């Protein structure tokens, strides 16, 4: 695996000159996930941590609940025009007694790097029940600790440093320790890779943790956090209205616009201490908000 970045020629224009030089860009390739030999999903991702991505995807879609639900994962012999394995197809064999959900809650599992929920038949199909609801999680995290997390996440983004083209998801303890970071061209893939890491490590449910994402907090990211039992989801940019609704209903603490010492607490603010000094009076995006 090693196709995380590639080099390509680029013409750079400044006020006074034109230059041609090589540039490092992030790789984006399709990954097909098959379950028991049957194609289930295609996602456009940055190669690397593919097994974790598949495990996280299957857990957040409610197909598995832990690593014990998987008998094996292996790359299929998908070859390119030169007969070389592309490593772009994974086949997951479920353990005995574990089955795919019925068609009533399945969706067309085609996803892209910009939208992981495209093809959902309806919003009701997204609202799957989790065995690991964060509602009863009593974790409390100092606001000062939350405020330090974006800098810690950014410092660990090694591939972003060379490409500027990756989303990141970081998993932290209540004291601010970084447990793992995952990068991907798709923000939903980065979260799936992170949750898949937790599946592999036997850490599901992820009680007492904080999930930080480098962009906005969409409905899908809130769903993934809930499915993994994560009690706090923080984003450096804005949440969507559906993300807020889901967080409210499931007991997820949702933080947006986490920048410096300021943040907006949208749901269940009691987990963040102190609250009174930090809650913004406006949910509007500040000037220069990150997409």
C-alpha positions in Angstrom: 0.0 0.0 0.0 1.9 3.3 -0.2 -0.2 5.2 -2.7 -1.2 7.9 -0.2 0.4 10.6 -2.3 1.6 11.0 -5.8 3.7 13.6 -7.8 2.3 15.6 -10.7 3.7 18.5 -12.7 2.0 21.9 -12.0 2.4 25.3 -13.4 2.6 28.0 -10.7 1.6 31.5 -11.5 2.7 34.5 -9.4 2.5 38.2 -10.0 5.9 38.2 -11.8 6.6 34.7 -13.1 5.4 31.3 -14.3 7.2 28.2 -13.1 6.7 24.5 -13.7 7.5 22.1 -10.9 6.4 18.8 -9.4 3.6 19.0 -6.8 2.6 16.4 -4.2 -1.1 15.6 -4.3 -3.2 13.1 -2.3 -4.3 9.9 -4.0 -8.0 9.2 -4.4 -9.1 5.7 -5.5 -12.2 3.6 -5.3 -12.5 0.9 -2.6 -15.2 -1.7 -3.1 -16.3 -3.5 0.0 -17.8 -6.9 -0.5 -19.6 -8.9 2.2 -19.6 -12.7 1.9 -18.6 -12.2 -1.7 -21.4 -9.8 -2.6 -20.6 -6.2 -3.5 -22.0 -3.9 -0.8 -20.4 -0.5 -1.1 -18.0 1.6 -3.1 -16.3 4.6 -1.5 -13.7 7.0 -3.0 -10.9 7.0 -0.4 -7.2 7.6 0.2 -5.5 4.1 0.2 -4.3 3.0 3.6 -6.0 1.6 6.6 -8.5 -0.1 4.3 -9.3 -2.9 6.7 -10.0 -0.4 9.4 -12.1 1.6 7.0 -14.2 -1.5 6.1 -14.6 -2.5 9.8 -15.6 1.1 10.8 -18.1 1.3 7.9 -19.7 -2.0 8.8 -20.1 -1.0 12.4 -21.5 2.4 11.8 -24.0 0.9 9.3 -25.2 -1.5 12.0 -24.0 -4.6 10.2 -21.5 -5.6 12.9 -21.2 -4.7 16.6 -17.6 -5.8 17.2 -14.6 -7.6 15.7 -16.1 -10.9 16.7 -18.8 -10.5 14.0 -16.1 -10.8 11.3 -14.6 -14.1 10.3 -12.0 -12.7 7.9 -11.1 -9.7 5.7 -8.9 -10.0 2.6 -8.1 -8.2 -0.6 -9.6 -9.7 -3.7 -7.4 -10.3 -6.7 -8.5 -7.1 -8.5 -5.9 -6.4 -11.2 -5.2 -3.4 -13.5 -4.5 -3.5 -17.2 -0.9 -4.7 -16.4 -2.1 -7.6 -14.3 -1.0 -5.9 -11.0 -3.3 -6.1 -8.0 -4.9 -2.7 -7.3 -5.8 -3.5 -3.7 -9.0 -1.7 -4.3 -11.4 -4.6 -3.4 -11.9 -6.0 0.1 -14.0 -9.1 0.8 -15.4 -9.4 4.4 -16.7 -12.8 5.6 -19.1 -12.4 8.4 -19.0 -14.8 11.4 -21.5 -17.6 11.6 -24.9 -16.2 12.7 -24.2 -12.6 11.5 -26.3 -11.5 8.5 -26.7 -8.4 6.4 -29.7 -6.3 7.3 -32.9 -6.8 5.5 -33.7 -4.6 2.4 -35.8 -2.3 4.5 -32.8 -0.6 6.1 -30.2 -1.2 3.3 -29.3 1.6 0.9 -27.5 2.0 -2.3 -24.1 2.0 -0.6 -22.3 4.2 -3.3 -20.4 6.9 -1.5 -18.1 9.6 -2.6 -15.3 11.6 -0.9 -17.7 14.5 -0.4 -20.8 12.7 0.8 -21.0 9.4 2.5 -24.8 9.3 2.7 -25.7 9.9 -1.0 -28.2 7.2 -2.1 -30.0 6.8 1.2 -33.6 6.0 0.4 -34.8 8.3 3.2 -33.6 10.0 6.4 -35.5 7.3 8.3 -33.1 4.7 6.8 -30.1 6.6 8.3 -31.5 6.6 11.8 -30.4 3.2 12.8 -30.5 2.0 16.4 -27.2 1.7 18.1 -26.3 -0.7 20.9 -23.9 1.9 22.3 -26.0 5.0 22.9 -23.8 7.7 24.4 -26.8 9.0 26.5 -25.7 7.4 29.7 -22.0 8.3 29.4 -21.1 10.5 32.4 -17.8 11.7 31.1 -16.9 15.3 31.9 -14.1 17.2 30.0 -12.7 20.6 30.9 -13.2 23.2 28.3 -9.5 24.0 28.4 -8.8 20.5 27.3 -11.2 20.6 24.5 -9.7 23.9 23.3 -6.2 22.3 23.0 -7.4 19.4 20.7 -7.4 21.2 17.3 -3.7 22.1 17.7 -2.9 18.5 18.7 -4.8 17.1 15.8 -3.1 19.5 13.3 0.3 18.7 14.7 -0.3 15.0 13.9 -1.5 15.5 10.3 1.6 14.3 8.5 0.2 13.8 5.1 -1.7 17.1 5.2 1.6 18.8 5.6 2.7 17.7 2.2 -0.6 17.9 0.3 -3.0 20.2 2.0 -5.7 18.0 0.7 -6.9 15.6 3.5 -9.5 15.6 6.2 -8.5 14.3 9.6 -10.3 12.6 12.5 -8.7 12.3 15.9 -9.8 10.3 18.9 -8.9 11.7 22.3 -9.2 10.7 25.9 -11.0 12.9 28.4 -7.5 14.2 29.5 -6.6 15.2 25.9 -4.4 12.2 25.0 -4.4 11.4 21.3 -5.3 7.7 20.9 -5.2 7.7 17.1 -5.6 9.9 14.1 -6.8 9.0 10.6 -6.5 11.1 7.4 -8.5 10.6 4.2 -9.7 12.6 1.2 -13.2 11.9 2.6 -14.1 13.1 6.1 -16.5 10.1 6.5 -13.7 7.7 5.5 -11.4 9.2 8.1 -14.0 8.6 10.8 -14.7 5.1 9.6 -10.9 4.3 9.7 -10.7 5.7 13.2 -13.7 3.6 14.4 -12.4 0.6 12.5 -9.1 1.0 14.5 -11.2 0.9 17.7 -13.0 -2.3 16.4 -9.6 -4.0 15.8 -8.4 -2.9 19.2 -11.5 -4.2 21.0 -12.3 -0.7 22.2 -15.9 -0.6 21.1 -17.9 1.1 22.6 -15.7 4.2 22.8 -17.0 5.4 26.2 -15.4 8.5 27.7 -13.7 9.7 24.4 -13.8 12.8 22.2 -14.0 12.6 18.4 -12.5 15.7 16.7 -13.0 16.3 13.0 -11.1 18.8 10.9 -14.1 20.1 8.9 -17.8 20.5 9.6 -20.0 18.1 11.5 -22.6 16.5 9.2 -25.5 14.2 10.1 -23.5 11.2 9.0 -20.5 12.0 11.2 -22.9 12.4 14.2 -24.4 9.0 13.3 -21.1 7.3 13.2 -20.1 8.8 16.6 -23.4 7.5 18.1 -23.0 4.0 16.5 -19.6 3.7 18.1 -20.7 5.0 21.5 -18.6 8.2 21.4 -20.1 10.8 23.8 -18.5 14.0 22.4 -18.2 15.1 18.8 -16.3 18.3 18.1 -15.7 20.1 14.8 -13.6 23.1 13.9 -16.5 24.2 11.6 -20.3 24.2 11.6 -22.7 21.4 12.3 -25.8 20.8 10.2 -29.3 21.0 11.5 -29.8 17.2 11.2 -26.5 16.6 13.1 -27.9 18.7 15.9 -31.2 17.0 15.9 -29.6 13.5 16.0 -27.1 14.6 18.7 -30.0 16.0 20.8 -32.1 12.8 20.5 -29.2 10.3 21.2 -27.4 12.1 24.0 -24.4 13.1 22.0 -22.6 16.3 23.0 -22.0 18.3 19.8 -19.4 21.1 19.6 -18.9 23.3 16.6 -16.6 26.2 15.6 -13.9 24.9 18.0 -11.2 27.6 17.5 -8.8 28.7 20.1 -10.6 29.1 23.4 -14.0 29.6 21.8 -16.6 27.0 20.9 -20.3 26.6 20.4 -22.0 23.8 22.4 -25.1 22.8 20.5 -26.3 19.8 22.5 -25.8 18.3 26.0 -23.4 21.0 27.2 -23.2 19.5 30.7 -20.3 17.3 29.7 -18.1 20.4 29.1 -16.8 22.3 32.1 -17.2 25.1 32.7 -20.1 25.8 30.3 -21.3 29.3 31.2 -18.1 31.0 30.0 -18.1 29.2 26.7 -21.5 28.9 25.1 -21.8 31.3 22.2 -25.0 33.4 21.9 -25.0 32.9 18.2 -24.9 29.8 16.0 -23.9 31.8 12.9 -20.6 31.1 11.2 -17.9 33.6 12.0 -16.2 35.4 9.2 -13.8 33.2 7.3 -15.5 30.0 8.5 -13.9 26.7 7.3 -16.0 24.7 4.9 
